[in-house]
Amino acid sequence: MIFNDKTVIITGASAGVGAATARKFADAGANLLLLARGKKALEAIAAELRDKTRVEILAMDVADPDACSDAFKKAAFEFGQVNILINNAGYHARGPVGSVATADLGRMIDVNLKAPIILTRIALPYLREAGGGAIINVGSLAGRLPVPGSAAYSASKCGLRAFTFAIAEEPSAAGIKFAVVSPGPIDTGFIMDNIDKVSDLTFSQAISTADEVAQAVLDLCGNNQREQTMPAMSRFVTTMSYLFPWLGRQLRPMLERKGQRVKAELKAAARRKAKETNARSNS
C-alpha cells in the first residue's frame, strides 16, 4: 500500500506498536507526525526514519485537549494536510478495581477512550478538507470480552470499539474510514515488562508481534473491514463468550491454566536470556 504525500499522525509513537506503525508508514512514503510523552524516545525513532520520509515529533500528553489541537495545527503547517490518524496511545494499571489508585482508573479512561474521542473530533475537519482519509483505533481483545483484573481497561477499550462503530455511521464521517484493530497480547514492553501483573487469561491467546499489529493498522486504512481481531481464532472465542456468558465462564478455568503455562514459559525464557546476557558481559 502506497501513502506518498499522505500525512499520518500516530499517538504513542515512541515504542512498541506505535513505533512499528511509524516504520510501516515510513516505508510506504507517508509524512509522519509522531506523538508521545517522551521526547528523547521520539527523537530516536524520528532519526531512524528521516532517511525514508519527512518526520516531525511533538512530545505531549494525549490527555491534554489543547495539546491535541496543537498537534493537528503542527501537522497541517508542516505538511499542508492531515489524512490519517492512528489512535494508539494506551495506559493500563492492572489489578482488581479496589486495588488500583483512583487516579490510575481515571487515567485509563482519559488516555484509552477520552483522548481518541477528542482527537477524532479535532481530526474530522482536517480529513474532510483533505478529501477524506482514515482514523484507525488500536483496541484490544479486552474490549471484546471483559477481562477480570483489568475492568477499567476493558471498559475503556470496549468504549473505544463502540465509538469506532458508532461514528462510522454518522453523516459527518462520509468519506472517512473508521476501523479498530483488536489484538490480544503483544510482544512489547506494555505487557512483557509487567508480566507478573498480567492476567493468566490474557496469555491464553496467541501472542502477536508489534509488526503484525502495525501491518493490520496499515491494511485497515485501505480495505473494507471495520475490525481486525488478532489472532483470528480469538474473534470466534470472544464473540461466543460474549454472546453466551455461561460458555465463557465454563471456558475460563481451562484458558487460565493455559495462560499460566505460557506465562511460566515466557518468564523462564526471559531468565535464560538475562543469564546469557550477563555471561557475555562478564566474559
N, C-alpha and C positions, 0 to 999 in steps of 0.2 A: 504494500500500500504506500502511495506517494503523498507526502504532505508539503511539497515545495511551496514556499511563500505563505504557508499557513502559520498562524501564531497559536501556541498552546501554553496555557497556564496550568502548572502542576503544583498542588499543595503537598506538603510532607515530602518534598523532593530531594532531601539531602541524603537519604539512605533507603535501604530495603526496596519495596515495590515502587516508591516514588522515584528513586534514582534509576532503577531498572527501566521504568517507563520513560524517563527522560532520555536514556540511551536509545531506546527503540525509536522515539520520535526524532532524535537527532540523526539516526541512521536513515530515516525516511525524509529528511530535509526540512523539518519544521523549525521555525523560530521558537525559542523557549524563554518563558519567564518562570523561574523556579522559586518556590516559596517554602520557607521552613523557619523555625526559630533560631537555629544555629548558623551564624554567618560563616564561620570557618568551614563547616562541612559543605555549605552551599558553594563557597569559593572553590573547594576541591573538585566537586562534580562539574562545575562550570568550566574550570581549567581543563578538565579531561575532555569536554565536549566541544570546546570552541574551535578546534581544528576541523570540525564537521559542519557547524552551523552557528548562527548568531544566538548567544545566550546572555540573558540578564538575570540577576538574582535580586531578591528582596527578603531580608531577614525580618520576620513578622510573626505575630500570633494570629491564627485564623479566627480565634475567639474575639478579636477586636474588629468590629464592623468598619471603623474608619480606615484601618489598615487594609482591609479587604477592598474597599473602594479605591484606595491609593494604588493597589496592585493593578487594577484594571486601567487606571489612568496612565500608569507607567508603561504597561504593555502597549496601549494604543499610541502613546507618544513615541516609544522606541521602534515599534514595528508597523504602525499605521492601522492595525485592526486586530481583533481577537476572534478566533474561530472555534477554539476548543477549550473547555475547562475540565480538568481531571480533579475531582474531589477525593483526594487520597489520604490526607492527614487524619490520624486516628490517635485515640488515647484510651488506655484500658487499665483501670485499677481493679485487680482481681480479688475475689473473696466474697463471702456472704454479705448481703447488704448491711447487716448490723455491724460488720467489722470494718467497713470501708468508710473513710472520713467523708463527712458531708461535702466538703469542698471537692473531693475527688468524684463523688457521684455527680455533682453539678458540672464538673469539667468534662466528663464523658458525654453528657448531653450537649454541652457547648461546642465541643470540638467535632464530635461524630455526627451530630444532627443539626444543631442550630447554625453552625458555620456553613455547611454545604447549602442549606436553605438560603441563607443571606447571600452567599457567593453566587448562587444561581439567580437570585433576584437581580443582583448587580450585573450579572453577565448577559441577561436577556437583551437589553437594548444594544449592547455591543455586537452580539451574534446576529441580531436582526439587521443591523447596519451593514454587517459583512455579507449579508445574503444567506445566512443560515450557519449551521455548524453542529457541534455535538457537546453534550455535557454527560460525562461518564462518572458515576459514583462507585467508589470501592466500598462494598458492603462486607458481608460475612455470612457464613452458614449460620452463625448465631442470630442473624436477622431473619432466617427462615424457620428456625426451630429454637426456642428458648433454651439457654444453657444454664443450669444451676451453678451458682458461684460466679456468674457473670450477668446478673439480672439487669443491671443498668446498661451494661454494654449491649446485651441482647436487645433491650428496649430501644437504644439509640440506633442500632443497625436495622432493626425491624422498621422503625420510623423512617429511616433513610430510604429503605426499599419501597415503602408505601408512598413516600413523597415522589420518588422517581416515577412510579407508575401513574400516580395521580396527575402530576404536572404535565406528563406526556399527552394527556387527554385535553388539556386546556387550549383554547384558541390561540393564546399568546405563544404557544410552543410550536406553532406551524413552521415547518422548515428546519426545526432543530431536533436532532436525535438525542433522546434521553435513554440511558440504559444503566444497569448496575451489574457489576461483577461480584459474585458471592463465593469467595474462596473459603476453604477450611483452613487448617493450619498451614502456615507458610514458613519456609526455612529462612527466617530473618531474625534479627535480634528482638523484634517485637514480641516474639513467642519464646525463642530459644534462650534468651538472656534471663527469662523468668520461668524456666521450665517447671520448677517445683510448685509454682502457684497456678500453673495452667491446669484446667480440669482434665481428668483422665478421659472424659467423654470426647474432648477435642481431639486427642491423639488416636481415637478410633477411626478417624478418616485419613485417607492418604495425604501425605504432605506435598504441597506444591512448591515450586521454586518461585522466586521473585520474577524471574524472566518469563515464566509461564503465565503468571498473573498479568504482567506487563503486556505480553502479546495478546491476551484476551482483551485488555483495555483498547489496544490499537484496533483489533478486529471489530469490536463493538462500535467503533467510530464509523465503520463503513458497511456493516451488514444490517439485517432487519431484526436482529434479536433485541429483546428488551432486557434479558438477563442471561449471564453466563455463569453457571454454577460449577465449581471446581472442588473436587474431582466430579466427573459426570455422574457416577453412581450416587453421589450424595444428593443429587436432585431428587431421585426416587426415594431415598431413605428419609430425607427431611420432609418431603411432601406427604408421604404416607404417615409419618409420625405426627405431623401437624393435623392432618385430616382425621386420624384415628389416635387420639391421645393414649388410649389404653394400650395400643400397639407399641407406642414409643416407650411407655413405662415398662412393658414387658421386655423390650429390646435393650433398655438402658443397662441393666447389670452385665449383660454379655458384652456390650460395646465398651463399658467402663473397664472390664477385665482386659479386653484387647488393648485399650488405651494405656493401661498400666504396664503391659508388656512392652509396648512401643516406647513409652517414656523411659522405662528402665534400660532398654537397648540404646536409646539416644544418649542417656546420661553415661552409660558405660563407654560408648564411643567417644564422648567428649573427654572423659577421664584419660582414655588411651591417647587421644590426640594431645592433651596437655602434657602427659608424661613424655611422649615422643619429642614434643617441642622443648621441654626442659632438658631432655637428654642431649639434644642437638646444641642447645645454647651453652651447656656445660662442657661440651667436648672440645 
